[in-house]
Amino acid sequence: MAERQTASQIFLWVVAVGFFMQMLDSTIVNTALPAIAASLGENPLRMHFVVIAYSLTMAMLIPASGWIADRFGTRQVFMAAIILFTVGSVGCAMSRTLTELVLTRIVQGFGGAMLLPVGRLAVMRAVPREEFLPAMSFIAIPGLLGPLIGPTLGGWLVQVASWHWVFLINVPIGIIGCILTYTHMPDSRAASIGRFDFAGYLMLSVGMVALSFSLDGLAGLGMEHATVLLLLVFSMALIIAYGLHAQRRPDPLFPLYLFKIHTYSVGLLGNLFARIGSGAMPFLMPLLLQVCLGYSAMDAGMMMLPVAAAGMFAKRITPPLIRSQGYRRVLVGNTLLLGLMMMSFALVTPGQPLWIRLIQLGVFGMLNSLQFTAMNTITLRDLDSDGAGSGNSLFSMVQILAMSLGVTVAGALLATFVGMFGSSGPAGTLPAFQATFLCIGLITCASAWIFFQLAPEIRGAKEHDDPADVS
């Protein structure tokens, strides 16, 4: 009995460490981007491709991860995910050009996309129902620690060693994870597997990639206007085609009846647009601090601590706030405040007192965390057991896609404003950053209209929190 309990605890640690590795990598790279750019001889304002390649790959693969695990078994797929992630990390550290780094980040993304969904599926099948909630809460803790220590750890590694260690730190974790996965993870798979909706998957995944490239085409990739317009129309056509495809297929990738659930459809759309600003900020802030204000990588990472600390504090006050005020009032008000807070970073100057900057970052972290928790819970609130699997998978895909779009939009705006202002040098790029913060804040404020469509009486009676979220 004691041996079985110990094995179960090791199994949960394996899944938790995989989740931690994925979440850490999502945040640790941002602080190191200027150092990577200097080493590769690139403009730091073009380094958003490194972030987009990883997150967009994850968004593409997440919808297929459940079917892959059912087909090949959770242990084999989870171990393959760790191997891919580790090999991709080594490739990133060995990259000598931006193109090589982007390609190896895609390999990392293939592994990272399967770590959390497959790990969560393995826990669902191996842990008794009465122990499931404590098990998932245990797995969520390392995921919350990843964003907390990621920026600071990334800055420290760059300062005391080199940017390569931002990726090489995954190697020993990956080796240990592979061994423990092979020895302690149950190999569960579905008794019967349906046909994978490959046509629907291609429509959505190619549509996402085309949309991302169209948004970054003019400024970041230097495409012609006609090419950008063609990509945008192509992406919209694929998304509409998927809707028509899902109507006539009995087992689509994501059934359309999910969108008849009012809270789910509003929450999903709100997540997509409100997260654009939240996805842009972790990319913009370290660049602003290092490129324009002269911070070292370690100091820039330390400046992110108020964001994470205030975010963890906000987790405690959000549920009672929603119960007393209702989802609509909380989400509309907080979205507007969050957008205004993003716009306030347009006031950042080299002479600004440090305490004001710390207050800005802390308030932003608190509002951002409150926003994520409220959006998560309203989206998953009314899903029944039949729609929980596909609904949660689509929600996870939208979360990652919005983060990717946030970095894409931020990179495109930065490049546009740098060209518009004709600025060069660290001080000269500050107006471009300021204009970008204004635009990102306006996009976030505009998304408050989506949450205004919620009924005012909806409160926190059926809350679900998503441990996969990064605040």
Secondary structure, DSSP 8 states (H G I E B T S, - for coil): -HHHHHHHHHHHHHHHHHHHHHHHHHHHHHHHHHHHHHHHT--GGGTHHHHHHHHHHHHHHHHHHHHHHHHH-HHHHHHHHHHHHHHHHHHHHH--SHHHHHHHHHHHHHHHHHHHHHHHHHHHHHS-HHHHHHHHHHHHHHHHHHHHHHHHHHHHHHHHS-TTHHHHTHHHHHHHHHHHHHHHS-----SS-----HHHHHHHHHHHHHHHHHHHTTTTS---HHHHHHHHHHHHHHHHHHHHHHHH-SS-SS-GGGGGSHHHHHHHHHHHHHHHHHHHHHHHHHHIIIIIS---HHHHHHTTHHHHHHHHHHHHHHHHHHHHH-HHHHHHHHHHHHHHHHHHGGG--TTS-HHHHHHHHHHHHHHHHHHHHHHHHHHHTT--HHHHHHHHHHHHHHHHHHHHHHHHHHHHHHHHHHHHHT--STGGGHHHHHHHHHHHHHHHHHTHHHHTTS-TT--SSS----TT---
